[in-house]
Structures are given as C-alpha cells and as structure tokens.
Amino acid sequence: MSETFALSGCLPPDVPEILELQDALWHGEEHNLAYYHWKYRDNPYLDGRFSVLARDGSGRVVGMVGVFGSRWERDGARFTLPCVTDTIVVPEHRNSPLFHLMLDEAARRLRDAGIPWLLDFGDQGAIPAMLLRGWKMAGPWPLSVVTRTGDPFRPGWADEPVRTGTRSGVPISVATGDEHTIAAMAEVASRVPDDGRVRVARDAEYYAWRAANPMADYRYLVAGDEKPVGFLVGHRFVLDPADGDTPTTIVECEADDPDVKADLVDVAHDLLPGRWILLCTQDLPAEAREVLLRRGAEISEPTGRFALDGHLPTLMLKPTGAEPGAPVPPDLAEPGSWDVRGTPGRAWR
C-alpha cells in the first residue's frame, strides 16, 4: 500500500523543520535562516505563501517545493510569475510520487489564486517526467565553459586596478553590490531595447534584492567613467572555496555596445575566481563569442536530446489552469518568447 502524505503551506512555526530539511540542499550552516528569509519573506514580488511542505504519517517533514516571486516585462507591461525552487525529498521517498505531488499541489494553489503559470529553471534530469505531466519547455540555451589554467584563486578583488577594454578603450572597474553599482546596472539595463520577448524586469529593486542573497558571493564589473555603459556579474556559492569543484557563473553581462560587452567578458575571465567559468551565450554578440573561443571555451549548443543537454540552462513552464489575464501574455510556452539574460545558472540561488 502506498504511503499518503499531508501537503500544506509553509508557515512560520514550520521554519525550524524546513531549515533542518533544506540543509541537505543548501549546506549553508549559519546562513540558512537568512537565506530562507531573503528568498521567501523579503522577496519584493511574492512571499512564500505558495510553497508546499510534505509530511509523512508520523508528521515528519519529508519534502518541500519552494515557490518564490519574479517580476517580468514585455512591451512595457510588467507582471509577476512564481518560480519553483529548493525542491527536496528525503532519501527514502525519492522514488515515490512525492515530488510531483508537491508540484501539482503548488500549481493547484496558484490556479485557485488566478495565477496562470509556474516557472522552473531547474534540473534537466526531471524534464521528461515533467513533460508527461503537462509542463512545457522553453530552451535549452547554449553554454560556454572556460577551463582556467594556473591558480584559480585571486585574492583582493577590491584592490584590482582599473582595466582598459582592448576593443572599446572603456575603463572597466571592479565593484561591490552597493547602491552605486545597483543604480549603474539598472541604468544600463533600462537602455536595452524591447524586442517583444519576455524578460526579467531588471530595475534597482530587483538588483538590490538579488545582491542581498546571503548564500551568494557576487563579483561585479562596471564599464565606463561618469556614465556607466556596461556591467557584468559573476556568482559563486558563498561557502565554496575558489579552488573547489564548483564553477563560477557569469549570471549577467550587459552593455550599450558589443565591444564593451566583449571587453567585460574578457576582463571577467582574467579576474573572477574559480577553475571553470560558465556563461549562457544566448544573445551574446559575435565579438564576445570571439573572446570566449580565443580563451579555449567549449560552447555547448542544444541538441534536442535530454541525455546530452542536461547541463544546459533551460526553462520549464506549468500552465496551472487559470486563464492568463492582462498583462500576462498567453504565449509564454513558445521558446522564442523568452529573453533569459540575467536568469540562467545561479542568478537567483
């Protein structure tokens, strides 16, 4: 006889058990509570009301599907969509239907609230089963991996001298995630033309919230003198040693000019810590791709085969059954509908 589970929302009294469960996924130690509050309590778009917790017959917490808010825009209209995150099931139930039961419960709650879509930038390994359960796929997208030579650890990030872009001649400086950097990024992002695709609303509110992630070690580069003309953001997990086995991900690179963007990518591969540097190359100009190839990048293009594309960034979408209303577009399941700059990899983790 299959075991039944009690599914509920995540309430404040559940937090100690949630942190105990999630430590197997987060490994954040003293950062776990701050991370939970950052993602679910302090999220500027949606609190954690749609997250799902599972208990077994004894009342023990055995699984969780987190749901947090993200803000998107298209053609000048902005809308909030929930994203799946922090999905975990205890080992003894990982071959059970529990994972999908929790996802279905989250989708039901969203449908009842009139929210038409649930997003997941998650694990490619679960995609075949998710497709069978009504999920749609947009992506995957190509990924560059540069293997660094020599010592991958660079101390003294803040002490790095200003570089001059070899293509653009623009100064490129290291920065911290302070209000000046946040304002500079928001200014550059605001000048990116709207091409009709759905994209993250990259404003100062979004950047300030992301920068506050207590589990993230973000490294910023800003191009320009008095007026910012470009920026790049690198990410590592805060507890990962620079010489460890986890890569550094360039989660965002934006610039007014393709030569500036190429120079940012070039400088980042000199300065960022880590033995491997990852970058989603969707919408990357030819000038920046030339930089990657010169540095020996392996650029994996999607093949359409799950077994080969498992490491590539992708987006899954679940229609909840609620009718999309303005300003949420009805065609989100179309692969060409999405501009995912600033979202793949560990942008929100």
ABEGO torsion letter per residue (X at the ends): XBBBBBBBBBBAAAAAAAAAAAAAAAGAEAAAAAAAAAAAAABAABBAAABBBBBBAAGBBABBBBBBBBBBBBGGBBBBBBBBBGBBBBAAAAABAAAAAAAAAAAAAAAAAGBABBBBABBAAAAAAAAAAGBBBBOBBBBBBBBBBEBABBBGAAABBBBBBAAAGBBBBBBBABAAAAAAAAAAAAABBBAGBBBBBBBAAAAAAAAABAABBBBBBBBEBABBABBBBBBBBAABBAABABBBBBABBBBABAAAAAAAAAAAAAABBEABBBBBABGBBAAAAAAAAAAGBBBBBBAGBAAAAAABBBBBBBBAGBBBBOABBAAAABAAABBABGABEAAAX
